[in-house]
């Protein structure tokens, strides 16, 4: 029903909702191994009903104002997305994350979508601290945090047992004043 353009390549950010279950499942099937390298994202979505349940869980959290999924479509095809977690307007804290199928990597889609999401969280919702948590080995994810101007707060050593390995988790963040300053600098450099 509505979409936000992410640039001249036809990429769009749209709500990702339960009625997208078939498309979400097809997208996960194309990228399951790649998407699941460091996180079990979408691992419970193995058929249309379970894909719908996953999306419904996030739709319910969105209604409760605690989390949300936002899909990225490229040339009319769902290829990934960005999300909020632990969204807490009262404390002004939120976590953000992302996922992407391999064919859509290397185009800056996550960075562009995340700029929209963080702008909304900071300016519309009054979130003060945006946090990004990723496995230390997930270089593409950590590179996005850097591109967004985040600061590495620290490492939670071997905090994430996944795939038979205990992964270190890097915690990155950006605060609302830092975000506004970075956006102003970017806007100034565009002129």
The 8 nearest C-alpha neighbors of each residue, nearest first, counted from 0:
[[1, 2, 13, 14, 3, 15, 16, 12],
 [2, 0, 13, 3, 14, 12, 11, 4],
 [1, 3, 13, 12, 11, 4, 0, 14],
 [2, 4, 12, 11, 5, 13, 1, 10],
 [3, 5, 11, 6, 10, 2, 12, 9],
 [6, 4, 10, 11, 111, 3, 112, 12],
 [7, 5, 4, 8, 10, 9, 11, 111],
 [6, 8, 9, 5, 10, 4, 11, 73],
 [9, 7, 10, 6, 73, 5, 74, 4],
 [8, 10, 7, 74, 73, 11, 6, 4],
 [11, 9, 73, 5, 8, 72, 4, 6],
 [12, 10, 4, 72, 5, 3, 71, 2],
 [11, 13, 71, 3, 2, 70, 72, 4],
 [14, 12, 2, 70, 69, 15, 11, 71],
 [13, 15, 69, 70, 16, 68, 12, 2],
 [16, 14, 70, 69, 68, 13, 19, 17],
 [15, 17, 18, 19, 54, 14, 58, 55],
 [18, 16, 54, 51, 55, 19, 20, 15],
 [17, 19, 20, 16, 51, 21, 54, 15],
 [18, 20, 17, 22, 16, 21, 23, 15],
 [19, 21, 51, 23, 50, 18, 22, 17],
 [22, 20, 24, 23, 47, 19, 25, 50],
 [21, 23, 25, 19, 24, 20, 26, 77],
 [24, 22, 20, 26, 21, 25, 19, 27],
 [23, 25, 27, 21, 26, 22, 50, 20],
 [26, 24, 28, 22, 27, 23, 21, 29],
 [25, 27, 23, 29, 24, 28, 22, 78],
 [28, 26, 24, 31, 30, 29, 25, 23],
 [27, 29, 25, 31, 26, 30, 24, 45],
 [30, 28, 26, 27, 31, 25, 100, 101],
 [29, 31, 100, 27, 33, 28, 32, 34],
 [30, 32, 27, 34, 28, 33, 35, 29],
 [31, 33, 35, 34, 30, 36, 29, 28],
 [32, 34, 30, 35, 31, 36, 101, 100],
 [35, 33, 31, 32, 30, 36, 98, 100],
 [34, 36, 38, 32, 39, 33, 37, 31],
 [37, 35, 33, 34, 38, 32, 39, 162],
 [36, 38, 35, 134, 137, 39, 161, 34],
 [39, 37, 35, 40, 36, 161, 34, 134],
 [38, 40, 42, 35, 41, 37, 36, 34],
 [41, 39, 38, 42, 35, 34, 98, 43],
 [40, 42, 44, 43, 39, 27, 53, 31],
 [41, 43, 39, 40, 44, 45, 35, 31],
 [42, 44, 41, 45, 49, 53, 50, 40],
 [45, 43, 50, 49, 41, 42, 46, 53],
 [44, 46, 43, 49, 50, 42, 47, 24],
 [47, 45, 49, 48, 44, 50, 24, 21],
 [46, 48, 50, 49, 21, 20, 51, 24],
 [49, 47, 51, 50, 46, 52, 20, 44],
 [48, 50, 44, 52, 51, 46, 47, 45],
 [51, 49, 44, 47, 53, 20, 52, 48],
 [50, 52, 20, 17, 48, 54, 49, 53],
 [53, 51, 49, 55, 50, 54, 56, 48],
 [54, 52, 50, 56, 55, 51, 49, 44],
 [53, 55, 17, 51, 57, 56, 52, 16],
 [56, 54, 58, 52, 17, 57, 53, 51],
 [55, 57, 59, 53, 54, 58, 52, 60],
 [58, 56, 60, 54, 59, 55, 67, 61],
 [59, 57, 55, 61, 60, 56, 54, 62],
 [58, 60, 62, 56, 57, 61, 55, 63],
 [61, 59, 63, 57, 66, 65, 62, 58],
 [62, 60, 64, 67, 58, 66, 63, 59],
 [61, 63, 59, 60, 64, 58, 65, 57],
 [62, 64, 60, 61, 65, 59, 66, 58],
 [65, 63, 61, 62, 60, 66, 86, 87],
 [64, 66, 86, 60, 63, 85, 61, 87],
 [67, 65, 84, 83, 61, 60, 86, 64],
 [66, 68, 61, 83, 82, 57, 60, 69],
 [69, 67, 82, 15, 81, 57, 70, 14],
 [70, 68, 14, 15, 81, 80, 13, 82],
 [71, 69, 80, 15, 13, 12, 79, 14],
 [70, 72, 12, 80, 79, 11, 77, 78],
 [71, 73, 77, 76, 11, 75, 10, 78],
 [72, 74, 10, 76, 75, 9, 77, 11],
 [75, 73, 76, 9, 72, 10, 8, 77],
 [74, 76, 73, 72, 77, 10, 9, 11],
 [77, 75, 72, 73, 74, 78, 71, 22],
 [76, 78, 72, 71, 79, 26, 73, 70],
 [79, 77, 100, 72, 71, 99, 76, 26],
 [80, 78, 99, 71, 98, 70, 100, 77],
 [79, 81, 70, 71, 69, 98, 97, 99],
 [80, 82, 97, 69, 96, 68, 113, 98],
 [83, 81, 68, 96, 67, 95, 69, 97],
 [82, 84, 95, 66, 67, 94, 86, 96],
 [85, 83, 66, 94, 86, 95, 93, 65],
 [84, 86, 93, 65, 94, 87, 66, 83],
 [87, 85, 93, 65, 84, 66, 92, 83],
 [86, 88, 92, 89, 90, 91, 93, 85],
 [87, 89, 91, 90, 126, 86, 92, 125],
 [88, 90, 87, 91, 92, 126, 125, 86],
 [89, 91, 92, 88, 87, 126, 127, 93],
 [92, 90, 126, 88, 127, 89, 87, 128],
 [93, 91, 128, 87, 90, 126, 127, 129],
 [94, 92, 86, 129, 85, 87, 130, 84],
 [93, 95, 130, 84, 129, 83, 85, 131],
 [96, 94, 83, 82, 131, 84, 130, 93],
 [97, 95, 82, 81, 83, 131, 94, 98],
 [98, 96, 81, 80, 82, 109, 99, 95],
 [97, 99, 79, 80, 34, 81, 100, 96],
 [100, 98, 79, 78, 34, 101, 80, 103],
 [99, 101, 30, 78, 102, 103, 79, 34],
 [100, 102, 103, 104, 30, 99, 33, 34],
 [103, 101, 100, 104, 78, 30, 99, 105],
 [102, 104, 101, 100, 78, 99, 105, 106],
 [105, 103, 101, 106, 102, 99, 100, 107],
 [104, 106, 107, 103, 108, 102, 101, 139],
 [107, 105, 108, 104, 103, 109, 110, 111],
 [106, 108, 110, 109, 105, 111, 104, 112],
 [107, 109, 111, 106, 110, 112, 104, 10],
 [110, 108, 112, 111, 107, 113, 97, 81],
 [109, 111, 113, 107, 112, 108, 143, 114],
 [112, 110, 108, 114, 109, 113, 5, 107],
 [113, 111, 109, 115, 114, 110, 108, 116],
 [112, 114, 116, 110, 115, 111, 109, 117],
 [115, 113, 117, 111, 112, 116, 118, 110],
 [114, 116, 118, 112, 113, 117, 119, 111],
 [115, 117, 113, 119, 118, 114, 120, 112],
 [118, 116, 120, 114, 119, 115, 113, 121],
 [119, 117, 115, 121, 116, 120, 122, 114],
 [118, 120, 123, 116, 117, 122, 121, 115],
 [121, 119, 124, 117, 126, 118, 123, 122],
 [122, 120, 126, 125, 118, 119, 124, 117],
 [123, 121, 119, 118, 125, 124, 120, 126],
 [124, 122, 119, 120, 125, 121, 118, 126],
 [125, 123, 120, 126, 121, 122, 119, 88],
 [124, 126, 121, 122, 123, 127, 120, 91],
 [125, 127, 91, 121, 120, 124, 92, 128],
 [126, 128, 175, 91, 174, 92, 125, 121],
 [129, 127, 174, 92, 126, 173, 91, 175],
 [130, 128, 93, 173, 172, 94, 92, 174],
 [129, 131, 172, 94, 171, 95, 93, 128],
 [130, 132, 171, 95, 94, 172, 170, 96],
 [133, 131, 170, 169, 171, 168, 130, 134],
 [134, 132, 169, 168, 135, 137, 131, 140],
 [133, 135, 168, 137, 136, 167, 166, 169],
 [134, 136, 167, 168, 137, 169, 133, 166],
 [137, 135, 134, 138, 166, 167, 37, 133],
 [136, 138, 134, 140, 135, 139, 141, 133],
 [137, 139, 141, 140, 136, 142, 135, 134],
 [140, 138, 142, 141, 137, 143, 136, 144],
 [141, 139, 143, 142, 138, 137, 144, 133],
 [140, 142, 138, 144, 143, 139, 137, 145],
 [143, 141, 145, 139, 140, 144, 138, 146],
 [144, 142, 146, 140, 145, 141, 110, 147],
 [143, 145, 141, 147, 142, 149, 146, 148],
 [146, 144, 142, 148, 143, 147, 149, 141],
 [147, 145, 143, 148, 144, 142, 110, 149],
 [146, 148, 144, 145, 149, 143, 110, 114],
 [149, 147, 145, 146, 144, 150, 173, 181],
 [148, 150, 173, 172, 144, 145, 147, 171],
 [151, 149, 171, 172, 152, 173, 148, 145],
 [150, 152, 171, 153, 170, 172, 149, 169],
 [153, 151, 171, 170, 150, 172, 154, 169],
 [152, 154, 170, 151, 169, 155, 171, 168],
 [153, 155, 169, 168, 156, 170, 167, 152],
 [154, 156, 168, 158, 167, 169, 157, 153],
 [155, 157, 167, 158, 154, 168, 166, 159],
 [158, 156, 167, 166, 165, 159, 155, 168],
 [159, 157, 156, 155, 167, 166, 168, 165],
 [158, 160, 166, 165, 157, 161, 167, 168],
 [161, 159, 165, 164, 166, 158, 163, 162],
 [160, 162, 164, 163, 159, 165, 37, 166],
 [161, 163, 164, 160, 37, 36, 165, 38],
 [162, 164, 161, 160, 165, 166, 159, 37],
 [165, 163, 161, 162, 160, 166, 159, 157],
 [164, 166, 160, 157, 159, 161, 158, 167],
 [167, 165, 157, 159, 164, 134, 160, 168],
 [166, 168, 157, 156, 135, 134, 155, 158],
 [169, 167, 134, 155, 133, 135, 154, 166],
 [168, 170, 154, 133, 132, 135, 153, 134],
 [169, 171, 132, 153, 152, 131, 151, 154],
 [172, 170, 151, 131, 152, 150, 130, 149],
 [173, 171, 130, 149, 150, 129, 131, 151],
 [172, 174, 149, 129, 128, 177, 150, 178],
 [173, 175, 128, 177, 127, 176, 178, 129],
 [174, 176, 127, 178, 177, 121, 179, 128],
 [177, 175, 179, 178, 174, 180, 127, 173],
 [178, 176, 180, 174, 175, 179, 181, 173],
 [179, 177, 175, 181, 176, 180, 182, 174],
 [178, 180, 182, 176, 181, 177, 183, 175],
 [179, 181, 177, 183, 178, 182, 176, 184],
 [182, 180, 184, 178, 183, 179, 177, 185],
 [183, 181, 185, 179, 184, 180, 186, 178],
 [182, 184, 186, 180, 185, 181, 187, 179],
 [185, 183, 187, 181, 182, 186, 188, 180],
 [184, 186, 182, 188, 187, 183, 181, 189],
 [187, 185, 183, 189, 188, 184, 182, 190],
 [186, 188, 184, 185, 189, 190, 183, 182],
 [189, 187, 185, 190, 186, 184, 183, 182],
 [190, 188, 186, 187, 185, 184, 183, 182],
 [189, 188, 187, 186, 185, 184, 183, 182]]
